[in-house]
Amino acid sequence: MYEPAEKLTPAAVLVPIVERAEGLTVLLTKRTAHLHDHAGQVSFPGGRVDPGDSGPVSTALRETEEEIGLARHHVRLIGQLDTYVTRTGFEISPLVGLIAPPFELRPDDFEVAEVFEVPLGFILDPASQKRQSRMFKGALRHFYVFPYDDYYIWGATAGMLVNLTEVLGNAD
């Protein structure tokens, strides 16, 4: 995790775990390419805290409804992961929720290019979690990635998934 010098923007995301008959999955979105923040990246539904939000739960559920059309009554919150600070100045509260089918999704085509699911078993498999590094602004940066099919899950989303694996690994 990285602490940027500027004032942090509070945000919240939902880490939706779908209870499929064939096994649990994690629901993710691919952001549209034209967005100002994190364009084209794989992410959880969520965003900035609005003045009318009563807290992270309110933000995560509101943003999930706005971005993918998942009604909040389908979400059973079961916990919260560690706060995640991004290099782009966001302080994210990740809330974990179970989603039981059937449910309807109506993605906002301005923000969301695609909604997809990844088996939780894939996320929990240590072989799926890769560590990479790149030079950025003269410094070597290290980050996690979860390459899945044609998706490249990295950055804050991958960091939160690593935290999820740590929490679920300690749940025994």
N, C-alpha and C positions, 0 to 999 in steps of 0.2 A: 504494500500500500504506500502511497505517496502523498505528502502533505504540500499542496501548492501554497505559495506565499499570499495570494490574493484571498479576498473573502469568499467563502464557500457558498454555493447555491444548494439549499436543501432540496432533496428529491427522494422519491420512494418508488420501489418497483415491487411487482408481485412475482414470486417464483412459483409458477403454477405447476403442480404435480397432478397429472391426470390419472385417475384410477381406471385404467383399461382392463378388460377381462384377461387379456394376454400379458398384462404386467403394467407397472407404473411407467409413465413417460413424463418428460419435462417439456412444457409448451414454450416455444420461443417465437420471436418475430424477426424478420429481416426488414430493416428500416429502408425507406425509399432513398434513392441516390441523391435527391435534391435537398435534403434536410440540412439545416445549419450545423446541428450537433450530431456527431456519430453517424453520418450518412452512410447507407449501405451496410452497416454493421448488424450482426446478430445481437439481439437484446431481449431482455424481459420487458413485458408491458409495464410502463411507468413513466414518470417524468417529474418535473419541478413541482414543488409544493405551491399551491395557489393560496391567496389570502383567505379564501372561504373554507379551506380544508381544516379540519379539526386536529389533524396530526398525520403521521405516516400511513396509518391504515386507510384513512379517508382519501389521501392522495393516491395510494396504490390502487384502491378499488375504483376510484373515479377515472384514473388514467387507463386502467384496464378496460373499463366500459367504453371510454372514448376511442381507444386505439384498436381494440379487436372486437368490441361489441359483446363481450362476455358479461352478462348481468351479475351483479355482486351477490345475489342470492345463491349462485352456483358455487361460491367460494367459501370453503370452511378453513379459516385461518388456524394454523397449528404452531406457528412460531416465527421467530425473527432471526436472521443471520447477523453477523457482525456488520457494523456500519462500514461502508466502503467509500474511500475518498479517491476521486479520479484525478488524473493529470490535467483534465480540462476544467477543474474547479467545482465538481459536484460532490456533495456529501450525501450518499445514497443509503437509505434504510431499506434493506431487502426483507420483505415479508413472505413467508412460505404458506401456501394455501393448497388444500386438496380440492380437486374438481372432479365431480362424479358425472359421467355421461348419463343421459344425453344432454347436450347443451348446444346452443347455436352461436356461431361466431359471425360477426359482420365487420371485417377489418376496414379501417379508415384508409382508403386508397391514397390519400395525401401523405400519410405517415408510414403506412405499413405496406411493403411490397409483397410480403408472404408471411403466413403463419404455418409453423411445422412443429412436429414433436420428435424428441429424441428419447430412446429408451433410457430410463433411469439406470438400468444395469450397465449401459455403456458409460454413462457419466461416472458411476461408482468404480468401474474397472480401472485400476491404477495404470494400465497400459494405454488408456485413452487420453490420459492427462500428460501433455507434452510441455516442456519448458523450452522457450526460444529466447533469442536476444537479437537486438538490432541497434545500430548506432542511430541516435536521434538528438539533434542539436548538440553534437560533439560529445555525447555521453552514451555509454553502452547501457541499454535498457533491457531488463529481463521481464518476461511475462509468460503466462500460461496460455495454452491453446488446446482446444478439443476439436481436431479435424473429424468431421462426421459427414460421410457421403460427400456431397458437393458444398457443404457448409464449413466455414472457417470461423469457429467460435473462439474469440480472443478478448483481450482487454478486460474491462470491468465485468462483463458477463462471465468470462472464464474464471476470473478471480472469485466471483460469488459462487460459481459452481464448485470450485476447489473448497471454499468454506462449507458448502453444503455437504460435500463428501467427508469433510472432517467432522461435522456435526453428526451425520448419520453413521459414521464409523465409530463414534463414541456412544451411540444410542443403545448398544448391547447391554 
